């Protein structure tokens, strides 16, 4: 049976019987109360992060490569040791400050290309490692000096399907805004069918944080993913914020139930004009109990670029939304 419709399961596509033109769909601005979104954002920001920050995709760091990123004002370098374990630490060589992101990895050891100082991931010559974690989809680093919260042993990774039973990919994009602007965008599901009509139609927010306890900032949404013309895939999705810089969408009913879209916002170094920059790292982990999904898993190398392209189209819009929100906040003109 289909959880969303109660009908026997078949082809998940539905034909919209009476499609509504974009300009004639029901306005959502009255329901998208600024105070409701602000309260959900505030609750998300009050949750612990354990000082963990997403730095990239697990697939994006193969053995023998380095990953360098500046989170806030903290320069970080990451690589894999000889056993494939994620290692991370300060991005400047403790000898004379060489950029370790540009240094090679030999047999799991990071070798500074200025004078040959070799780092195996443990403390050495004044270089102290940062706690790092690879959850199989994303890479995390713990920066206690930046986060200044009580540290946790591991990041708060949302529940997701097992990777070997799913098709996963990761999109990354950078915007001139702060992490809260990205999180606020994701905690506003009402904009979906208006701002992204090429992807979403027939969107209704059926449950909000106002309907539940004060510590529950989730939103439940009935929406149809647009395929082509009048063909759509209807689902029910649930948006939650497990920590200050993460919003998760779980498909709870309909095709692909159990699939997850995780949006993580990581602050970067400011740009040349001093404006904040944030990298959005979005993990898409798709799963299905259909027999044919095994074919999709086999075709994952072909599907991942298509999934990233779809996410990229959405985030071109949503980063513009987040950037606009920051501009208004920075100038004291944000109406919310």
Backbone bond lengths (Angstrom), bond angles and torsions (degrees), N, CA, C in turn:
res aa  C-N    CA-C-N  psi(-1)  N-CA   C-N-CA  omega(-1)  CA-C   N-CA-C  phi
1 X - - - 1.463 - - 1.530 109.82 -
2 X 1.304 116.51 150.52 1.452 121.20 173.96 1.515 109.35 -86.29
3 X 1.349 119.40 121.51 1.461 121.39 -179.02 1.518 112.63 -59.62
4 X 1.337 116.95 -30.55 1.458 119.31 -175.23 1.521 112.10 -78.90
5 X 1.333 117.51 -29.31 1.455 119.52 -172.61 1.506 113.99 -118.77
6 X 1.351 117.76 -20.36 1.448 120.70 -175.96 1.513 112.97 78.93
7 X 1.343 118.10 0.56 1.459 121.20 179.46 1.518 109.72 -89.99
8 X 1.352 117.46 159.29 1.456 119.63 176.02 1.520 110.54 -56.34
9 X 1.308 115.32 143.62 1.458 119.06 -177.56 1.511 111.02 -72.79
10 X 1.300 114.76 134.58 1.451 121.49 176.54 1.509 107.32 -147.07
11 X 1.315 116.44 -142.13 1.457 119.77 175.45 1.522 108.19 -65.41
12 X 1.347 119.03 129.48 1.466 120.62 -173.26 1.519 114.08 -71.59
13 X 1.326 118.35 -11.63 1.450 120.39 -177.65 1.520 111.00 -70.79
14 X 1.336 115.45 144.98 1.461 122.14 174.12 1.525 108.09 -126.00
15 X 1.309 115.43 149.68 1.462 121.41 177.04 1.518 107.80 -101.91
16 X 1.316 116.82 116.54 1.466 119.95 178.95 1.527 109.57 -63.07
17 X 1.320 116.10 119.27 1.464 120.10 -174.75 1.521 112.66 -74.99
18 X 1.342 116.29 -32.34 1.469 119.51 -178.18 1.523 109.13 -140.57
19 X 1.339 117.11 71.15 1.463 119.38 -177.82 1.523 111.85 -60.14
20 X 1.312 115.60 138.88 1.459 121.86 -179.09 1.523 108.50 -101.47
21 X 1.337 118.75 127.86 1.467 120.23 176.33 1.525 110.99 -57.27
22 X 1.303 115.80 151.22 1.464 121.70 -176.16 1.520 111.81 -50.13
23 X 1.332 117.61 -47.10 1.460 120.53 -174.25 1.533 113.34 -74.61
24 X 1.360 116.71 -11.25 1.466 119.76 -179.06 1.530 113.13 -105.22
25 X 1.314 117.18 1.20 1.459 118.81 176.67 1.531 109.34 -69.53
26 X 1.313 116.27 159.21 1.460 120.71 -176.52 1.525 110.88 -65.50
27 X 1.328 118.28 129.04 1.470 119.94 176.40 1.534 110.67 -60.30
28 X 1.317 115.75 145.79 1.470 120.14 -179.25 1.525 112.64 -114.46
29 X 1.319 117.73 2.76 1.461 118.94 -172.11 1.529 112.26 -67.92
30 X 1.326 117.68 -29.75 1.469 118.71 178.57 1.528 111.30 -69.58
31 X 1.338 116.37 -35.01 1.463 120.10 179.70 1.524 111.95 -77.49
32 X 1.324 116.55 -31.91 1.477 121.17 -179.01 1.525 109.13 -80.03
33 X 1.309 115.69 64.56 1.467 121.03 -176.13 1.531 110.00 -66.23
34 X 1.342 117.41 126.07 1.473 119.11 178.91 1.523 112.96 -53.76
35 X 1.335 117.29 -37.94 1.470 119.58 -179.26 1.519 111.29 -66.32
36 X 1.325 117.41 -35.49 1.464 121.18 -179.81 1.526 110.59 -66.48
37 X 1.336 116.14 -43.79 1.460 120.38 177.98 1.529 110.42 -66.34
38 X 1.346 116.51 -42.23 1.461 120.45 179.81 1.522 111.49 -62.94
39 X 1.323 117.02 -38.48 1.462 119.92 178.90 1.524 111.52 -67.13
40 X 1.341 116.47 -40.42 1.459 119.60 177.62 1.526 110.60 -64.19
41 X 1.330 116.57 -39.92 1.466 121.08 177.39 1.523 110.69 -63.32
42 X 1.328 116.52 -43.25 1.456 120.22 -179.39 1.515 111.36 -62.43
43 X 1.335 117.15 -40.64 1.458 119.83 178.83 1.524 110.80 -65.63
44 X 1.337 116.26 -40.32 1.465 119.47 177.88 1.524 110.63 -61.31
45 X 1.332 116.47 -42.98 1.463 120.55 -177.80 1.521 112.58 -68.60
46 X 1.324 116.68 -20.90 1.465 120.05 -179.24 1.528 112.40 -83.50
47 X 1.321 117.13 -10.49 1.459 120.20 -178.23 1.532 110.62 -81.45
48 X 1.319 117.42 152.04 1.475 119.82 -178.93 1.521 111.79 -73.74
49 X 1.318 115.17 147.06 1.462 121.14 173.91 1.518 111.19 -110.26
50 X 1.346 116.47 -15.01 1.466 119.67 -174.14 1.509 113.00 67.90
51 X 1.371 116.28 10.96 1.471 123.16 -179.68 1.528 113.24 71.56
52 X 1.349 116.95 22.43 1.463 120.41 179.85 1.529 111.09 -93.65
53 X 1.335 115.64 141.16 1.462 123.05 -179.73 1.528 109.25 -131.44
54 X 1.319 116.27 135.88 1.466 120.64 174.79 1.519 109.06 -74.34
55 X 1.334 116.62 133.70 1.471 119.94 -179.57 1.529 112.73 -118.25
56 X 1.330 118.47 -6.73 1.451 118.66 178.76 1.512 111.93 161.68
57 X 1.327 114.56 -171.92 1.458 122.07 -178.92 1.522 110.80 -93.93
58 X 1.316 115.74 143.74 1.465 119.90 178.34 1.528 110.68 -57.08
59 X 1.327 116.49 -43.51 1.470 120.31 179.94 1.532 112.40 -66.77
60 X 1.337 115.88 -19.90 1.455 119.24 -176.92 1.512 114.32 -80.27
61 X 1.330 117.40 -2.87 1.466 120.38 179.93 1.521 109.40 -129.14
62 X 1.316 117.68 80.49 1.467 119.75 176.39 1.521 110.74 -76.25
63 X 1.321 118.44 162.94 1.471 121.01 176.52 1.529 110.40 -55.44
64 X 1.330 115.13 142.44 1.460 120.16 178.61 1.509 114.47 90.10
65 X 1.343 117.83 -3.12 1.461 121.45 179.98 1.520 110.06 -114.07
66 X 1.340 116.34 161.09 1.459 121.91 172.74 1.519 109.49 -116.22
67 X 1.320 115.16 155.11 1.463 122.78 174.75 1.512 107.09 -126.88
68 X 1.319 116.85 124.40 1.454 120.87 179.20 1.513 111.12 -121.43
69 X 1.324 116.54 135.93 1.466 121.58 179.29 1.517 108.11 -152.95
70 X 1.328 116.49 146.58 1.455 121.26 174.05 1.519 108.18 -106.75
71 X 1.335 116.16 110.59 1.460 122.68 -179.14 1.518 107.58 -97.31
72 X 1.320 116.65 115.41 1.453 119.54 -171.42 1.513 108.30 60.85
73 X 1.331 117.55 -117.93 1.465 121.56 176.52 1.518 111.66 -107.43
74 X 1.331 117.54 11.18 1.464 121.54 -174.64 1.522 110.76 -104.57
75 X 1.330 115.56 116.05 1.457 121.10 177.90 1.526 109.56 -81.60
76 X 1.336 116.13 128.61 1.458 121.86 -174.84 1.526 109.49 -125.94
77 X 1.332 115.91 140.76 1.454 121.41 170.09 1.526 107.81 -123.29
78 X 1.326 116.04 143.07 1.464 120.74 178.88 1.515 109.57 -136.34
79 X 1.329 116.27 150.31 1.465 122.24 176.51 1.526 108.20 -160.25
80 X 1.311 116.81 178.68 1.470 121.37 177.31 1.531 109.58 -111.08
81 X 1.329 114.14 136.80 1.459 117.72 179.13 1.530 110.26 -79.48
82 X 1.319 115.90 -171.70 1.461 120.16 -175.20 1.511 114.34 -62.93
83 X 1.337 117.40 -21.06 1.460 121.05 177.95 1.527 112.57 -98.59
84 X 1.328 116.48 5.55 1.459 120.68 179.20 1.509 114.12 86.58
85 X 1.333 118.06 3.11 1.468 121.23 -179.28 1.519 110.50 -75.92
86 X 1.334 115.58 140.68 1.457 120.73 179.34 1.522 110.46 -69.81
87 X 1.323 115.91 131.04 1.455 123.11 174.96 1.523 108.68 -122.64
88 X 1.342 117.07 146.89 1.466 120.45 -179.89 1.510 110.01 -152.95
89 X 1.336 115.65 155.94 1.456 120.67 178.24 1.519 110.13 -177.66
90 X 1.327 117.44 -171.10 1.464 120.86 179.88 1.527 111.46 -56.97
91 X 1.321 114.48 141.16 1.460 119.29 -175.72 1.511 114.66 -83.24
92 X 1.336 118.38 -3.73 1.462 121.78 178.45 1.521 109.23 -105.01
93 X 1.315 116.83 134.13 1.459 121.38 177.05 1.536 108.82 -63.16
94 X 1.332 118.08 133.75 1.470 119.95 -178.17 1.527 113.49 -68.57
95 X 1.330 117.08 -11.78 1.470 120.14 -178.16 1.523 110.99 -76.53
96 X 1.329 117.29 -65.54 1.466 121.27 179.84 1.531 112.63 -135.80
97 X 1.339 116.51 17.09 1.457 119.67 171.06 1.511 116.30 84.80
98 X 1.315 118.05 17.80 1.468 119.85 179.38 1.532 110.82 -58.14
99 X 1.342 118.08 147.87 1.467 120.83 177.65 1.526 110.01 -75.06
100 X 1.305 116.37 105.65 1.461 120.20 -175.73 1.520 112.47 -67.06
101 X 1.321 117.82 -19.32 1.465 119.47 178.07 1.531 111.01 -62.26
102 X 1.329 117.04 -23.31 1.466 121.39 -179.45 1.525 112.44 -94.22
103 X 1.326 117.14 2.57 1.466 120.55 -176.66 1.521 110.75 -92.25
104 X 1.332 117.65 150.96 1.467 121.10 -178.07 1.525 112.58 -81.36
105 X 1.316 115.05 159.49 1.462 122.78 174.01 1.521 107.27 -110.87
106 X 1.314 116.24 125.88 1.460 121.65 -179.84 1.530 108.62 -123.53
107 X 1.328 116.27 115.20 1.475 122.11 179.23 1.529 111.63 53.77
108 X 1.314 116.48 39.03 1.454 121.81 177.47 1.511 115.14 84.68
109 X 1.334 117.66 1.74 1.468 121.87 179.52 1.521 109.31 -109.90
110 X 1.330 116.02 130.29 1.462 121.41 177.31 1.522 108.56 -83.60
111 X 1.332 116.65 122.26 1.462 121.99 -174.56 1.521 109.13 -114.99
112 X 1.332 116.18 115.25 1.461 120.55 -178.96 1.524 110.08 -60.05
113 X 1.322 116.52 130.50 1.463 120.92 -175.39 1.528 112.72 -83.48
114 X 1.337 117.96 0.05 1.456 119.39 175.91 1.534 111.19 -88.75
115 X 1.319 116.91 -50.14 1.472 119.78 -175.54 1.524 113.81 -136.12
116 X 1.327 117.81 6.24 1.445 120.19 172.72 1.511 116.55 85.03
117 X 1.335 118.68 12.33 1.463 119.85 176.34 1.522 108.57 -62.48
118 X 1.327 116.75 126.27 1.466 121.58 -173.46 1.527 110.54 -106.39
119 X 1.348 115.95 133.00 1.457 122.76 -179.22 1.522 109.48 -121.16
120 X 1.334 116.03 125.20 1.458 119.34 178.94 1.530 112.16 -99.77
121 X 1.339 116.02 4.62 1.457 120.76 -179.84 1.509 113.18 107.41
122 X 1.320 118.15 -13.61 1.456 122.51 176.98 1.515 110.87 -96.34
123 X 1.343 118.06 168.58 1.467 120.82 178.41 1.533 110.92 -58.63
124 X 1.337 115.98 137.89 1.463 119.04 179.85 1.521 109.32 -165.29
125 X 1.320 116.72 131.11 1.466 124.41 172.26 1.528 112.84 53.55
126 X 1.329 117.08 34.32 1.458 120.80 -179.81 1.517 114.21 91.47
127 X 1.310 116.28 -5.66 1.476 120.73 177.22 1.526 108.11 -89.14
128 X 1.329 117.20 122.64 1.458 122.63 -178.27 1.529 109.54 -115.28
129 X 1.319 118.46 126.32 1.470 120.19 -177.60 1.521 112.50 -69.75
130 X 1.340 115.28 157.87 1.454 122.16 170.77 1.521 108.33 -100.86
131 X 1.333 118.25 145.47 1.466 119.16 172.29 1.523 110.08 -58.22
132 X 1.329 116.86 136.48 1.458 121.50 -178.11 1.524 109.10 -135.68
133 X 1.332 115.93 152.92 1.461 120.40 -176.12 1.526 109.46 -146.92
134 X 1.329 115.59 133.06 1.462 123.07 175.67 1.528 107.01 -113.15
135 X 1.343 117.41 111.86 1.463 119.87 -176.94 1.526 112.87 -90.10
136 X 1.337 116.94 7.03 1.453 121.64 -179.54 1.510 113.84 96.86
137 X 1.329 116.73 -19.02 1.464 122.25 176.30 1.524 110.04 -122.60
138 X 1.331 116.29 -43.14 1.456 121.84 -175.97 1.525 111.04 -125.44
139 X 1.323 115.36 156.38 1.456 123.59 176.21 1.528 108.67 -107.01
140 X 1.343 116.04 137.09 1.451 122.33 -178.87 1.526 109.81 -127.26
141 X 1.336 115.30 151.47 1.458 121.27 171.49 1.522 107.92 -133.79
142 X 1.326 115.78 143.86 1.469 120.48 179.82 1.517 109.72 -102.47
143 X 1.335 114.74 122.65 1.463 121.34 -178.56 1.525 108.28 -120.99
144 X 1.322 115.61 92.26 1.455 119.94 -175.94 1.520 112.12 -68.00
145 X 1.334 117.41 -33.55 1.453 120.13 179.70 1.509 112.47 -67.30
146 X 1.319 117.92 -31.09 1.453 121.99 179.73 1.523 110.98 -84.33
147 X 1.335 116.61 -46.82 1.455 119.91 -175.95 1.511 113.82 -74.39
148 X 1.339 116.15 -36.25 1.467 122.79 176.81 1.532 112.75 54.30
149 X 1.346 116.34 33.97 1.454 122.24 173.09 1.530 107.84 -111.37
150 X 1.329 117.35 167.63 1.459 118.12 168.88 1.527 109.47 -59.52
151 X 1.323 118.77 125.44 1.470 120.27 -176.08 1.519 111.78 -72.17
152 X 1.327 115.19 152.06 1.461 120.98 173.45 1.518 108.83 -114.18
153 X 1.331 115.74 155.54 1.463 119.74 -177.16 1.517 111.07 -64.87
154 X 1.342 116.48 -36.99 1.459 121.50 -179.43 1.523 109.94 -135.77
155 X 1.329 118.01 158.82 1.464 119.42 175.44 1.524 111.02 -69.58
156 X 1.315 115.11 162.48 1.457 121.13 179.68 1.531 108.62 -85.91
157 X 1.325 115.12 79.90 1.468 121.10 -177.74 1.527 108.83 -77.42
158 X 1.331 118.38 126.50 1.467 120.52 179.55 1.530 111.70 -64.93
159 X 1.323 115.58 155.29 1.469 119.62 173.61 1.514 109.15 -63.03
160 X 1.325 115.84 135.19 1.474 120.24 -179.35 1.526 108.76 -149.65
161 X 1.340 117.53 162.19 1.473 119.26 176.31 1.522 110.83 -62.34
162 X 1.326 116.27 154.02 1.457 119.63 175.70 1.521 109.31 -64.43
163 X 1.314 115.28 134.42 1.460 120.58 -172.35 1.526 111.42 -59.15
164 X 1.311 117.86 -38.50 1.467 119.54 -177.02 1.530 112.14 -69.22
165 X 1.338 116.85 -13.41 1.454 120.79 178.45 1.526 111.85 -107.92
166 X 1.317 116.83 12.74 1.459 121.13 -174.46 1.525 110.52 -135.50
167 X 1.310 115.23 174.04 1.464 122.36 169.13 1.522 105.93 -113.99
168 X 1.323 116.57 120.71 1.455 119.80 -176.61 1.518 110.73 -124.02
169 X 1.330 114.48 150.78 1.452 120.59 173.03 1.512 107.63 -153.60
170 X 1.332 116.84 166.14 1.460 121.74 -176.60 1.515 108.85 -133.83
171 X 1.331 115.03 128.93 1.466 122.30 174.39 1.520 109.21 -104.98
172 X 1.334 117.16 145.59 1.455 121.02 177.32 1.527 109.72 -137.06
173 X 1.332 116.25 135.64 1.456 121.64 177.57 1.516 110.11 -150.69
174 X 1.334 117.04 154.86 1.459 122.37 -175.37 1.519 110.12 -118.26
175 X 1.344 115.63 136.54 1.457 121.03 177.14 1.517 111.68 -130.68
176 X 1.322 117.01 156.72 1.464 122.53 176.60 1.528 108.08 -87.86
177 X 1.300 114.66 83.25 1.452 121.44 -177.95 1.522 107.38 -164.61
178 X 1.322 116.22 -177.35 1.457 121.41 176.33 1.528 109.65 -107.09
179 X 1.333 117.61 160.87 1.465 118.81 -179.44 1.522 113.84 -53.35
180 X 1.331 118.52 -35.14 1.458 119.57 -178.09 1.521 111.98 -63.63
181 X 1.332 117.74 -27.55 1.465 120.04 178.82 1.520 110.80 -71.07
182 X 1.316 116.73 -35.25 1.461 121.25 176.05 1.521 110.33 -68.71
183 X 1.333 115.94 -45.06 1.466 120.12 -179.56 1.523 110.52 -63.74
184 X 1.329 117.07 -42.00 1.464 120.61 179.16 1.522 111.07 -62.35
185 X 1.321 116.95 -37.65 1.465 119.96 176.75 1.523 111.10 -59.37
186 X 1.328 116.77 -43.90 1.460 120.64 -177.52 1.520 112.03 -74.59
187 X 1.338 117.31 -22.34 1.460 120.68 177.36 1.532 111.42 -90.36
188 X 1.316 115.65 15.63 1.472 122.78 173.40 1.524 107.90 -121.54
189 X 1.336 118.23 78.44 1.470 119.42 -179.03 1.520 113.09 -72.49
190 X 1.324 118.44 -14.06 1.464 121.35 -175.73 1.527 113.00 -66.44
191 X 1.320 117.41 -19.14 1.469 118.56 -176.44 1.534 112.96 -82.09
192 X 1.344 117.27 -9.34 1.464 120.25 -169.12 1.505 116.28 -54.12
193 X 1.337 118.25 -57.21 1.465 120.34 -174.78 1.521 112.12 -75.35
194 X 1.325 117.93 -21.41 1.468 120.67 176.55 1.524 111.05 -80.78
195 X 1.325 116.54 -47.21 1.465 120.84 -173.15 1.522 112.76 -86.81
196 X 1.327 117.83 -24.01 1.469 122.26 -178.33 1.534 110.64 -126.47
197 X 1.318 119.24 56.54 1.479 119.79 -175.61 1.520 113.47 -66.04
198 X 1.323 117.93 -17.67 1.459 121.42 177.93 1.529 111.54 -73.37
199 X 1.360 117.28 -15.87 1.462 120.89 -177.70 1.521 113.97 -118.47
200 X 1.350 117.96 -33.48 1.461 120.67 -172.29 1.527 111.48 -126.46
201 X 1.317 116.02 139.95 1.464 121.92 173.97 1.523 108.59 -141.03
202 X 1.321 115.07 163.68 1.473 121.92 174.35 1.522 111.63 53.83
203 X 1.308 116.46 47.56 1.460 121.05 -176.50 1.522 110.56 -90.27
204 X 1.333 115.29 130.75 1.456 121.88 175.91 1.523 108.70 -136.18
205 X 1.322 116.51 127.34 1.458 120.78 174.10 1.523 106.92 -85.72
206 X 1.331 116.18 112.98 1.463 120.89 -173.19 1.524 113.26 -97.17
207 X 1.313 118.12 -13.44 1.460 121.11 179.61 1.506 109.96 -154.94
208 X 1.331 117.07 136.36 1.467 121.59 -179.38 1.515 109.32 -128.67
209 X 1.326 114.51 174.03 1.460 119.94 179.41 1.516 111.43 -64.46
210 X 1.328 118.29 -21.19 1.459 120.30 178.61 1.525 111.89 -68.48
211 X 1.343 115.98 -18.76 1.465 120.36 -178.54 1.523 112.48 -90.42
212 X 1.345 118.24 -4.37 1.459 120.72 -170.55 1.518 111.31 -132.82
213 X 1.325 118.07 179.43 1.465 120.43 -179.11 1.523 112.46 -57.52
214 X 1.333 114.82 159.88 1.464 120.42 -173.50 1.520 113.16 -63.28
215 X 1.342 118.47 -22.93 1.458 119.94 -177.58 1.523 112.21 -91.98
216 X 1.328 117.68 8.97 1.466 121.83 -178.05 1.516 108.49 -112.70
217 X 1.344 116.72 108.82 1.463 119.80 -176.22 1.523 112.19 -101.35
218 X 1.323 117.43 18.58 1.456 120.27 -172.93 1.521 114.22 -77.64
219 X 1.336 114.39 157.96 1.454 122.81 174.33 1.525 107.85 -128.72
220 X 1.319 117.15 134.10 1.457 121.88 176.06 1.525 108.42 -106.05
221 X 1.324 115.87 132.76 1.458 121.22 -171.49 1.525 109.96 -132.56
222 X 1.330 116.99 130.13 1.453 122.72 167.06 1.520 107.44 -96.56
223 X 1.322 116.50 124.82 1.459 119.97 -175.14 1.517 109.34 -152.47
224 X 1.300 115.34 154.61 1.460 120.74 175.24 1.523 109.17 -113.89
225 X 1.331 114.58 129.28 1.458 120.24 174.46 1.525 108.48 -81.81
226 X 1.292 115.63 127.52 1.460 120.73 -176.63 1.523 110.08 -78.31
227 X 1.332 116.16 131.54 1.461 121.54 179.46 1.525 109.45 -103.30
228 X 1.336 116.29 -63.27 1.463 121.67 177.78 1.520 107.74 -164.97
229 X 1.335 115.65 132.72 1.459 118.95 178.99 1.519 111.32 58.82
230 X 1.343 114.93 -122.55 1.466 120.32 -179.97 1.522 112.58 -94.04
231 X 1.323 117.75 1.68 1.463 121.47 179.45 1.534 110.88 -80.97
232 X 1.323 115.91 127.49 1.468 121.32 -178.72 1.525 109.78 -139.01
233 X 1.335 115.85 165.66 1.460 122.96 172.62 1.527 107.06 -121.78
234 X 1.330 118.94 107.88 1.466 120.93 -179.34 1.527 111.95 -81.84
235 X 1.320 115.95 139.40 1.464 121.68 178.17 1.528 109.04 -144.37
236 X 1.316 114.28 167.34 1.459 121.25 167.16 1.520 107.06 -115.44
237 X 1.333 116.07 131.06 1.463 121.55 -176.62 1.519 110.09 -124.72
238 X 1.321 114.36 152.78 1.469 120.90 -179.58 1.520 108.74 -126.61
239 X 1.339 116.31 124.38 1.451 122.58 179.84 1.525 109.04 -103.51
240 X 1.325 116.88 128.08 1.460 122.09 176.99 1.527 109.35 -138.80
241 X 1.335 114.94 161.60 1.469 121.03 178.54 1.521 108.18 -123.54
242 X 1.338 118.43 97.80 1.468 120.46 -177.28 1.519 114.61 -75.47
243 X 1.339 117.06 -16.98 1.460 121.10 179.09 1.520 108.11 -156.75
244 X 1.327 119.27 172.91 1.473 120.49 -167.76 1.519 115.84 -62.48
245 X 1.327 118.08 -27.73 1.465 120.13 -173.79 1.526 112.82 -115.16
246 X 1.320 116.90 20.15 1.466 120.81 -176.29 1.524 110.59 -135.24
247 X 1.326 115.76 135.07 1.464 122.25 168.93 1.521 107.21 -126.84
248 X 1.328 116.07 134.07 1.460 121.94 -175.81 1.528 109.60 -118.87
249 X 1.313 115.98 135.14 1.458 121.60 170.96 1.520 108.90 -110.75
250 X 1.335 116.67 116.95 1.456 122.26 174.08 1.528 108.98 -102.30
251 X 1.326 117.04 131.89 1.463 120.05 168.95 1.522 106.30 -78.69
252 X 1.327 116.98 113.60 1.467 120.42 -174.39 1.524 112.44 -101.57
253 X 1.331 118.31 -21.19 1.461 121.40 176.45 1.522 108.49 -146.37
254 X 1.329 115.23 150.00 1.452 119.98 178.73 1.512 112.42 97.95
255 X 1.305 115.69 -169.53 1.459 120.77 -177.79 1.524 110.77 -61.47
256 X 1.331 115.35 133.41 1.459 119.84 178.63 1.512 113.61 77.18
257 X 1.340 117.18 22.25 1.466 119.80 178.48 1.526 109.92 -54.31
258 X 1.316 115.94 134.39 1.461 121.68 -175.30 1.517 112.98 99.88
259 X 1.329 117.18 -17.78 1.459 120.16 177.45 1.526 110.30 -66.56
260 X 1.318 115.19 154.70 1.465 120.98 -173.19 1.526 110.04 -135.33
261 X 1.330 115.21 141.09 1.460 122.04 167.00 1.519 107.08 -122.72
262 X 1.326 116.64 115.31 1.463 122.33 -179.76 1.520 109.47 -105.43
263 X 1.310 115.95 129.01 1.461 121.36 176.34 1.524 108.78 -113.12
264 X 1.328 116.30 118.60 1.462 122.33 -178.91 1.532 109.13 -116.93
265 X 1.317 116.46 132.42 1.462 122.12 -179.37 1.526 109.21 -113.27
266 X 1.326 116.67 121.71 1.463 122.18 -177.96 1.520 109.38 -120.91
267 X 1.334 118.48 124.07 1.471 119.99 179.46 1.522 111.36 -69.86
268 X 1.314 115.44 136.18 1.460 121.88 176.74 1.528 109.92 -107.21
269 X 1.318 116.47 178.74 1.461 120.32 172.72 1.524 109.23 -65.12
270 X 1.342 119.22 146.14 1.469 121.20 177.92 1.520 111.37 -61.03
271 X 1.337 116.20 160.40 1.464 119.85 176.95 1.528 110.00 -79.24
272 X 1.334 116.53 -175.40 1.465 120.85 -174.51 1.529 112.20 -63.40
273 X 1.321 117.62 -23.84 1.461 122.11 179.26 1.532 112.19 -92.25
274 X 1.338 116.37 4.20 1.447 119.85 179.14 1.518 114.57 83.26
275 X 1.336 117.09 7.47 1.462 120.12 179.39 1.524 109.87 -80.02
276 X 1.333 117.38 144.53 1.468 119.67 -178.59 1.518 111.24 -67.83
277 X 1.309 115.55 151.76 1.456 122.04 176.35 1.520 108.40 -131.56
278 X 1.311 115.30 141.68 1.461 121.63 179.80 1.515 109.06 -134.10
279 X 1.321 116.30 134.89 1.459 120.01 173.94 1.525 108.41 -97.42
280 X 1.326 115.19 128.82 1.455 122.54 173.91 1.524 107.59 -93.82
281 X 1.313 116.22 123.18 1.461 121.52 174.85 1.517 106.82 -116.47
282 X 1.318 115.87 113.27 1.465 119.67 -176.06 1.528 109.34 -114.07
283 X 1.324 114.30 120.44 1.464 121.21 178.16 1.517 108.72 -99.71
284 X 1.318 116.35 126.14 1.461 122.67 176.37 1.518 107.49 -111.09
285 X 1.317 116.62 118.78 1.468 121.96 -179.22 1.522 106.64 -122.59
286 X 1.338 116.05 100.96 1.464 122.04 -174.31 1.524 110.18 -97.95
287 X 1.333 115.40 135.32 1.456 121.05 178.91 1.522 109.29 -140.06
288 X 1.321 115.96 159.43 1.464 121.68 177.83 1.518 108.30 -160.21
289 X 1.342 114.97 148.14 1.461 118.76 176.34 1.526 112.08 -93.45
290 X 1.316 117.05 7.82 1.471 120.10 177.31 1.525 110.35 -72.06
291 X 1.324 115.40 145.48 1.464 119.73 179.50 1.522 111.75 -59.87
292 X 1.319 115.79 -37.37 1.454 119.49 -177.11 1.509 114.68 -69.64
293 X 1.342 117.26 -9.65 1.454 118.85 -178.28 1.525 111.66 -67.43
294 X 1.314 117.38 -22.64 1.463 119.97 175.38 1.524 110.80 -59.75
295 X 1.323 115.99 -33.82 1.471 120.41 176.83 1.521 109.65 -66.07
296 X 1.351 115.73 -41.22 1.459 119.64 178.65 1.523 111.02 -62.40
297 X 1.344 116.66 -40.61 1.466 118.74 178.31 1.522 111.13 -63.61
298 X 1.334 116.12 -38.48 1.463 119.50 178.72 1.531 111.16 -65.57
299 X 1.343 115.39 -30.32 1.461 120.46 -179.21 1.525 112.38 -93.66
300 X 1.335 117.05 13.56 1.467 121.10 -175.76 1.523 113.92 -52.44
301 X 1.351 120.04 -41.23 1.467 118.45 179.26 1.527 113.14 -59.26
302 X 1.321 116.77 -28.76 1.467 120.11 177.47 1.520 111.50 -83.82
303 X 1.339 116.83 -32.49 1.460 120.91 -176.95 1.524 112.68 -76.12
304 X 1.324 117.51 -33.97 1.463 119.72 -174.42 1.532 112.48 -57.68
305 X 1.336 120.30 -46.38 1.473 118.52 177.98 1.522 112.72 -61.45
306 X 1.335 117.88 -35.24 1.465 120.33 178.16 1.520 110.74 -67.65
307 X 1.333 116.99 -40.86 1.463 120.89 178.12 1.528 110.57 -64.28
308 X 1.329 116.81 -41.74 1.471 119.51 178.64 1.520 111.17 -65.58
309 X 1.325 116.94 -38.55 1.467 119.97 179.70 1.519 110.80 -64.16
310 X 1.339 116.62 -40.29 1.462 120.13 178.22 1.525 110.60 -64.13
311 X 1.335 116.52 -44.31 1.463 119.93 177.73 1.522 110.88 -63.57
312 X 1.324 116.79 -38.54 1.454 120.81 179.88 1.511 112.67 -62.91
313 X 1.332 117.14 -37.71 1.464 119.81 179.09 1.524 110.72 -64.73
314 X 1.333 115.90 -43.43 1.466 120.21 177.41 1.522 111.26 -62.69
315 X 1.338 116.03 -43.08 1.460 118.15 -175.24 1.516 113.82 -76.30
316 X 1.319 118.85 -18.94 1.467 118.52 170.59 1.522 109.69 -60.85
317 X 1.321 116.18 -40.43 1.462 120.51 176.55 1.522 111.32 -72.29
318 X 1.338 116.57 -47.89 1.456 119.63 -172.84 1.523 112.86 -70.38
319 X 1.325 118.12 -30.23 1.462 118.87 174.52 1.523 110.59 -70.28
320 X 1.340 117.78 -34.65 1.465 119.76 174.15 1.533 109.94 -63.33
321 X 1.320 116.52 -38.80 1.468 122.66 175.75 1.530 109.98 -61.11
322 X 1.333 116.80 -48.70 1.461 120.80 -178.99 1.531 111.41 -65.58
323 X 1.331 116.63 -40.33 1.462 119.63 178.76 1.522 111.47 -63.94
324 X 1.321 116.23 -41.97 1.458 120.17 177.65 1.527 110.73 -62.35
325 X 1.313 116.90 -41.07 1.465 120.92 178.52 1.522 110.41 -60.53
326 X 1.344 117.01 -44.15 1.465 119.35 179.32 1.525 110.98 -64.45
327 X 1.332 117.57 -42.95 1.473 120.93 -179.86 1.531 110.77 -57.52
328 X 1.320 116.25 -43.51 1.461 120.35 179.84 1.531 110.74 -67.94
329 X 1.323 117.08 -40.57 1.464 119.65 178.01 1.512 110.62 -64.24
330 X 1.342 116.42 -42.71 1.451 121.01 -177.17 1.518 111.91 -64.75
331 X 1.319 116.93 -32.01 1.456 120.65 -179.62 1.525 112.84 -93.94
332 X 1.335 116.72 3.67 1.452 119.94 178.99 1.513 114.30 73.71
333 X 1.350 117.48 20.53 1.456 121.01 -175.99 1.522 113.63 -111.38
334 X 1.332 117.39 3.59 1.464 118.75 -177.13 1.527 110.14 -69.03
335 X 1.338 118.08 121.98 1.466 119.73 -174.54 1.515 113.96 -74.16
336 X 1.349 117.98 -15.34 1.456 120.35 -178.02 1.499 113.01 -83.71
